[in-house]
Amino acid sequence: RPSASVNVVKKVWFCYTCHAHGDLTGEARLAEPDYTVMRLWLDKKIAEGQIYPEAWLDRFDAGEVHPYWVQRVGTAAAREFRLGSDPDEEAVTYPLRDPRGQVLGVVRRALGGAGPKYRYPTGVDVGRLLFQYTPAYRDAVVLVEGALDAIALWNVGVEAFAIYGSRLSEYQVHLIDKIDPTYVYTCYDLDQAGWTAHCETERAFKHRLVSRITWPKGWGGDIAEISELRFEANNRTW
């Protein structure tokens, strides 16, 4: 892996590290580094993200389960999905994983103050991810918007993938096609964005059977608002 080269035929030299170059006539010159190229290279490296070891999550979920998670999803779900809290910020966390299950960082949900409610790791494209995704074959796939929606369904024995928002990307469609399900059920929020997302999902999976799961609006606007007791009491609906 040379860091520089000399061409004795053309009588020139070039440094691959800093892009300095010159000739062999005795009048060689040292060029200024190309700062634009350096910045683009650095931006690309940052955008590639980072893979963390599973043990890295210990800093967020070691010890007692945060009261927020106990109230929202319960202790069992918090342990299963490694839900934690950021000791340096007023925020709770859940892991962000790639399709192979590797940790890309944590999503932080602010518990107070101004600013966005959710913060995702820098450089990670969530449009290429699905929460709780595994490539194992299954006859039916259930899609929800947020990670908490998927966890709420897990609490009642239903496995679901979260699309991290209300828009299904082409890459997420590709991940689901790898599973090759016969049925695709959408369990998006009961609002216009949820309906639009369902229609887009129907168009994306024309070769599959797509159905929308709904519930009385009085129960809540999204699936995460419906308590586990409500699901148990209305088990026939599911």
NUBASE-812673 format. One record per residue (C-alpha): residue number from 1; residue in one letter; chain; x, y, z. Coordinates in nm, 2 decimals, padded with zeros to 4 digits, m for minus. Example, Ala and Ser with C-alpha at 12.3 -4.5 7.8 and 13.67 -1.06 7.14 Angstrom:
residues 2
{rec 1 "a" "A" {01.23 m00.45 00.78}}
{rec 2 "s" "A" {01.37 m00.11 00.71}}
This chain:
residues 238
{rec 1 "r" "A" {00.00 00.00 00.00}}
{rec 2 "p" "A" {00.24 00.27 m00.11}}
{rec 3 "s" "A" {00.17 00.63 00.00}}
{rec 4 "a" "A" {00.35 00.78 m00.30}}
{rec 5 "s" "A" {00.47 00.69 m00.64}}
{rec 6 "v" "A" {00.73 00.81 m00.89}}
{rec 7 "n" "A" {00.69 00.78 m01.27}}
{rec 8 "v" "A" {01.04 00.78 m01.42}}
{rec 9 "v" "A" {00.90 00.78 m01.77}}
{rec 10 "k" "A" {00.68 01.09 m01.73}}
{rec 11 "k" "A" {00.92 01.23 m01.47}}
{rec 12 "v" "A" {00.65 01.31 m01.22}}
{rec 13 "w" "A" {00.57 01.21 m00.86}}
{rec 14 "f" "A" {00.25 01.20 m00.66}}
{rec 15 "c" "A" {00.16 01.16 m00.29}}
{rec 16 "y" "A" {m00.17 00.96 m00.23}}
{rec 17 "t" "A" {m00.20 01.08 00.12}}
{rec 18 "c" "A" {m00.20 01.46 00.08}}
{rec 19 "h" "A" {m00.22 01.48 m00.30}}
{rec 20 "a" "A" {00.11 01.68 m00.32}}
{rec 21 "h" "A" {00.28 01.63 m00.66}}
{rec 22 "g" "A" {00.56 01.76 m00.88}}
{rec 23 "d" "A" {00.82 01.67 m01.14}}
{rec 24 "l" "A" {01.18 01.54 m01.14}}
{rec 25 "t" "A" {01.34 01.84 m01.31}}
{rec 26 "g" "A" {01.47 01.99 m00.99}}
{rec 27 "e" "A" {01.18 02.23 m00.98}}
{rec 28 "a" "A" {00.94 02.00 m00.78}}
{rec 29 "r" "A" {00.67 02.19 m00.60}}
{rec 30 "l" "A" {00.46 02.09 m00.30}}
{rec 31 "a" "A" {00.09 02.15 m00.37}}
{rec 32 "e" "A" {m00.16 02.27 m00.12}}
{rec 33 "p" "A" {m00.39 01.99 00.01}}
{rec 34 "d" "A" {m00.73 01.97 m00.16}}
{rec 35 "y" "A" {m00.94 02.06 00.14}}
{rec 36 "t" "A" {m01.27 02.00 m00.05}}
{rec 37 "v" "A" {m01.16 01.64 m00.12}}
{rec 38 "m" "A" {m01.06 01.59 00.24}}
{rec 39 "r" "A" {m01.39 01.72 00.37}}
{rec 40 "l" "A" {m01.59 01.50 00.13}}
{rec 41 "w" "A" {m01.39 01.20 00.24}}
{rec 42 "l" "A" {m01.44 01.28 00.61}}
{rec 43 "d" "A" {m01.82 01.33 00.55}}
{rec 44 "k" "A" {m01.84 01.00 00.38}}
{rec 45 "k" "A" {m01.66 00.82 00.67}}
{rec 46 "i" "A" {m01.89 00.98 00.92}}
{rec 47 "a" "A" {m02.20 00.88 00.71}}
{rec 48 "e" "A" {m02.09 00.52 00.71}}
{rec 49 "g" "A" {m02.18 00.50 01.08}}
{rec 50 "q" "A" {m02.03 00.26 01.33}}
{rec 51 "i" "A" {m02.10 m00.09 01.46}}
{rec 52 "y" "A" {m02.10 m00.12 01.84}}
{rec 53 "p" "A" {m02.06 m00.44 02.04}}
{rec 54 "e" "A" {m02.37 m00.57 02.22}}
{rec 55 "a" "A" {m02.20 m00.50 02.55}}
{rec 56 "w" "A" {m02.19 m00.13 02.46}}
{rec 57 "l" "A" {m02.56 m00.11 02.55}}
{rec 58 "d" "A" {m02.48 m00.19 02.91}}
{rec 59 "r" "A" {m02.42 00.18 02.97}}
{rec 60 "f" "A" {m02.78 00.25 02.90}}
{rec 61 "d" "A" {m02.98 m00.05 03.04}}
{rec 62 "a" "A" {m02.77 m00.18 03.33}}
{rec 63 "g" "A" {m02.95 m00.18 03.66}}
{rec 64 "e" "A" {m03.31 m00.11 03.73}}
{rec 65 "v" "A" {m03.55 m00.05 03.44}}
{rec 66 "h" "A" {m03.62 00.32 03.39}}
{rec 67 "p" "A" {m03.97 00.41 03.53}}
{rec 68 "y" "A" {m04.07 00.55 03.19}}
{rec 69 "w" "A" {m04.03 00.20 03.03}}
{rec 70 "v" "A" {m04.20 00.03 03.33}}
{rec 71 "q" "A" {m04.51 00.24 03.28}}
{rec 72 "r" "A" {m04.51 00.24 02.90}}
{rec 73 "v" "A" {m04.42 m00.13 02.81}}
{rec 74 "g" "A" {m04.34 m00.32 03.13}}
{rec 75 "t" "A" {m04.02 m00.47 03.27}}
{rec 76 "a" "A" {m04.03 m00.78 03.05}}
{rec 77 "a" "A" {m04.04 m00.59 02.72}}
{rec 78 "a" "A" {m03.78 m00.34 02.85}}
{rec 79 "r" "A" {m03.54 m00.63 02.92}}
{rec 80 "e" "A" {m03.62 m00.80 02.59}}
{rec 81 "f" "A" {m03.55 m00.50 02.37}}
{rec 82 "r" "A" {m03.28 m00.35 02.59}}
{rec 83 "l" "A" {m03.46 m00.03 02.66}}
{rec 84 "g" "A" {m03.26 00.21 02.88}}
{rec 85 "s" "A" {m03.18 00.57 02.95}}
{rec 86 "d" "A" {m02.89 00.81 02.88}}
{rec 87 "p" "A" {m02.71 00.89 03.20}}
{rec 88 "d" "A" {m02.59 01.22 03.05}}
{rec 89 "e" "A" {m02.92 01.34 02.92}}
{rec 90 "e" "A" {m03.28 01.36 03.02}}
{rec 91 "a" "A" {m03.38 01.09 02.78}}
{rec 92 "v" "A" {m03.47 00.72 02.75}}
{rec 93 "t" "A" {m03.32 00.50 02.48}}
{rec 94 "y" "A" {m03.37 00.20 02.26}}
{rec 95 "p" "A" {m03.12 00.03 02.03}}
{rec 96 "l" "A" {m03.10 00.09 01.66}}
{rec 97 "r" "A" {m03.00 m00.22 01.47}}
{rec 98 "d" "A" {m02.91 m00.31 01.12}}
{rec 99 "p" "A" {m03.08 m00.60 00.93}}
{rec 100 "r" "A" {m02.82 m00.84 01.08}}
{rec 101 "g" "A" {m02.91 m00.73 01.43}}
{rec 102 "q" "A" {m02.59 m00.54 01.49}}
{rec 103 "v" "A" {m02.60 m00.22 01.71}}
{rec 104 "l" "A" {m02.57 00.11 01.52}}
{rec 105 "g" "A" {m02.63 00.32 01.82}}
{rec 106 "v" "A" {m02.93 00.42 02.03}}
{rec 107 "v" "A" {m03.24 00.63 01.96}}
{rec 108 "r" "A" {m03.29 00.89 02.24}}
{rec 109 "r" "A" {m03.64 01.00 02.34}}
{rec 110 "a" "A" {m03.64 01.33 02.53}}
{rec 111 "l" "A" {m03.84 01.33 02.85}}
{rec 112 "g" "A" {m03.87 01.71 02.87}}
{rec 113 "g" "A" {m03.75 02.04 02.73}}
{rec 114 "a" "A" {m03.76 02.19 02.39}}
{rec 115 "g" "A" {m03.63 02.03 02.07}}
{rec 116 "p" "A" {m03.72 01.71 01.88}}
{rec 117 "k" "A" {m03.88 01.43 02.07}}
{rec 118 "y" "A" {m03.66 01.16 01.91}}
{rec 119 "r" "A" {m03.29 01.18 01.81}}
{rec 120 "y" "A" {m03.13 00.92 01.59}}
{rec 121 "p" "A" {m02.76 00.84 01.56}}
{rec 122 "t" "A" {m02.57 01.07 01.32}}
{rec 123 "g" "A" {m02.51 00.92 00.98}}
{rec 124 "v" "A" {m02.76 00.64 01.01}}
{rec 125 "d" "A" {m03.03 00.61 00.73}}
{rec 126 "v" "A" {m03.33 00.46 00.91}}
{rec 127 "g" "A" {m03.49 00.42 00.56}}
{rec 128 "r" "A" {m03.26 00.11 00.53}}
{rec 129 "l" "A" {m03.37 m00.04 00.86}}
{rec 130 "l" "A" {m03.67 m00.21 01.02}}
{rec 131 "f" "A" {m03.71 m00.23 01.39}}
{rec 132 "q" "A" {m03.72 m00.60 01.51}}
{rec 133 "y" "A" {m03.63 m00.72 01.16}}
{rec 134 "t" "A" {m03.51 m01.08 01.10}}
{rec 135 "p" "A" {m03.49 m01.23 00.75}}
{rec 136 "a" "A" {m03.65 m01.56 00.86}}
{rec 137 "y" "A" {m03.94 m01.67 00.64}}
{rec 138 "r" "A" {m04.29 m01.60 00.77}}
{rec 139 "d" "A" {m04.62 m01.62 00.60}}
{rec 140 "a" "A" {m04.75 m01.29 00.73}}
{rec 141 "v" "A" {m04.57 m00.96 00.82}}
{rec 142 "v" "A" {m04.72 m00.68 01.03}}
{rec 143 "l" "A" {m04.59 m00.33 00.98}}
{rec 144 "v" "A" {m04.62 m00.04 01.23}}
{rec 145 "e" "A" {m04.48 00.31 01.23}}
{rec 146 "g" "A" {m04.28 00.34 01.55}}
{rec 147 "a" "A" {m04.06 00.11 01.76}}
{rec 148 "l" "A" {m04.30 00.15 02.06}}
{rec 149 "d" "A" {m04.59 00.03 01.84}}
{rec 150 "a" "A" {m04.39 m00.29 01.76}}
{rec 151 "i" "A" {m04.31 m00.34 02.13}}
{rec 152 "a" "A" {m04.67 m00.29 02.22}}
{rec 153 "l" "A" {m04.77 m00.57 01.98}}
{rec 154 "w" "A" {m04.49 m00.79 02.11}}
{rec 155 "n" "A" {m04.65 m00.76 02.46}}
{rec 156 "v" "A" {m04.96 m00.94 02.32}}
{rec 157 "g" "A" {m04.77 m01.20 02.12}}
{rec 158 "v" "A" {m04.77 m01.03 01.78}}
{rec 159 "e" "A" {m04.43 m00.97 01.61}}
{rec 160 "a" "A" {m04.42 m00.66 01.40}}
{rec 161 "f" "A" {m04.16 m00.45 01.21}}
{rec 162 "a" "A" {m04.15 m00.07 01.26}}
{rec 163 "i" "A" {m04.07 00.14 00.95}}
{rec 164 "y" "A" {m03.95 00.44 01.17}}
{rec 165 "g" "A" {m04.21 00.68 01.05}}
{rec 166 "s" "A" {m04.50 00.69 00.81}}
{rec 167 "r" "A" {m04.32 00.63 00.48}}
{rec 168 "l" "A" {m04.21 00.29 00.36}}
{rec 169 "s" "A" {m03.88 00.31 00.16}}
{rec 170 "e" "A" {m03.78 00.10 m00.14}}
{rec 171 "y" "A" {m03.50 m00.06 00.07}}
{rec 172 "q" "A" {m03.75 m00.16 00.34}}
{rec 173 "v" "A" {m03.97 m00.32 00.07}}
{rec 174 "h" "A" {m03.66 m00.51 m00.04}}
{rec 175 "l" "A" {m03.60 m00.64 00.31}}
{rec 176 "i" "A" {m03.95 m00.76 00.34}}
{rec 177 "d" "A" {m03.94 m00.92 m00.01}}
{rec 178 "k" "A" {m03.65 m01.13 00.12}}
{rec 179 "i" "A" {m03.89 m01.28 00.37}}
{rec 180 "d" "A" {m04.14 m01.35 00.09}}
{rec 181 "p" "A" {m04.46 m01.33 00.30}}
{rec 182 "t" "A" {m04.80 m01.40 00.15}}
{rec 183 "y" "A" {m04.98 m01.14 00.37}}
{rec 184 "v" "A" {m04.87 m00.79 00.47}}
{rec 185 "y" "A" {m05.08 m00.62 00.74}}
{rec 186 "t" "A" {m05.04 m00.25 00.82}}
{rec 187 "c" "A" {m05.11 m00.13 01.17}}
{rec 188 "y" "A" {m05.03 00.24 01.11}}
{rec 189 "d" "A" {m05.17 00.53 01.31}}
{rec 190 "l" "A" {m05.53 00.63 01.27}}
{rec 191 "d" "A" {m05.46 00.96 01.09}}
{rec 192 "q" "A" {m05.41 01.08 00.73}}
{rec 193 "a" "A" {m05.04 01.00 00.74}}
{rec 194 "g" "A" {m05.12 00.64 00.85}}
{rec 195 "w" "A" {m05.38 00.61 00.57}}
{rec 196 "t" "A" {m05.13 00.74 00.31}}
{rec 197 "a" "A" {m04.87 00.50 00.44}}
{rec 198 "h" "A" {m05.11 00.21 00.40}}
{rec 199 "c" "A" {m05.19 00.31 00.04}}
{rec 200 "e" "A" {m04.82 00.34 m00.04}}
{rec 201 "t" "A" {m04.77 m00.01 00.11}}
{rec 202 "e" "A" {m05.05 m00.15 m00.11}}
{rec 203 "r" "A" {m04.88 m00.01 m00.42}}
{rec 204 "a" "A" {m04.54 m00.14 m00.31}}
{rec 205 "f" "A" {m04.67 m00.49 m00.25}}
{rec 206 "k" "A" {m04.90 m00.54 m00.54}}
{rec 207 "h" "A" {m04.79 m00.90 m00.56}}
{rec 208 "r" "A" {m04.90 m00.97 m00.20}}
{rec 209 "l" "A" {m05.22 m00.96 00.00}}
{rec 210 "v" "A" {m05.22 m00.63 00.19}}
{rec 211 "s" "A" {m05.48 m00.55 00.46}}
{rec 212 "r" "A" {m05.51 m00.27 00.71}}
{rec 213 "i" "A" {m05.57 m00.33 01.08}}
{rec 214 "t" "A" {m05.78 m00.07 01.26}}
{rec 215 "w" "A" {m05.94 m00.02 01.60}}
{rec 216 "p" "A" {m06.19 00.22 01.76}}
{rec 217 "k" "A" {m06.04 00.57 01.78}}
{rec 218 "g" "A" {m06.15 00.59 02.14}}
{rec 219 "w" "A" {m05.88 00.34 02.22}}
{rec 220 "g" "A" {m05.60 00.57 02.10}}
{rec 221 "g" "A" {m05.45 00.72 01.79}}
{rec 222 "d" "A" {m05.17 00.47 01.76}}
{rec 223 "i" "A" {m05.12 00.11 01.86}}
{rec 224 "a" "A" {m04.88 00.20 02.14}}
{rec 225 "e" "A" {m05.16 00.39 02.32}}
{rec 226 "i" "A" {m05.37 00.08 02.36}}
{rec 227 "s" "A" {m05.29 m00.10 02.69}}
{rec 228 "e" "A" {m05.22 m00.47 02.72}}
{rec 229 "l" "A" {m05.54 m00.52 02.91}}
{rec 230 "r" "A" {m05.74 m00.37 02.62}}
{rec 231 "f" "A" {m05.58 m00.61 02.38}}
{rec 232 "e" "A" {m05.66 m00.91 02.61}}
{rec 233 "a" "A" {m06.02 m00.79 02.65}}
{rec 234 "n" "A" {m06.06 m00.77 02.27}}
{rec 235 "n" "A" {m05.86 m01.07 02.17}}
{rec 236 "r" "A" {m06.12 m01.17 01.90}}
{rec 237 "t" "A" {m06.04 m00.85 01.71}}
{rec 238 "w" "A" {m05.69 m00.98 01.65}}
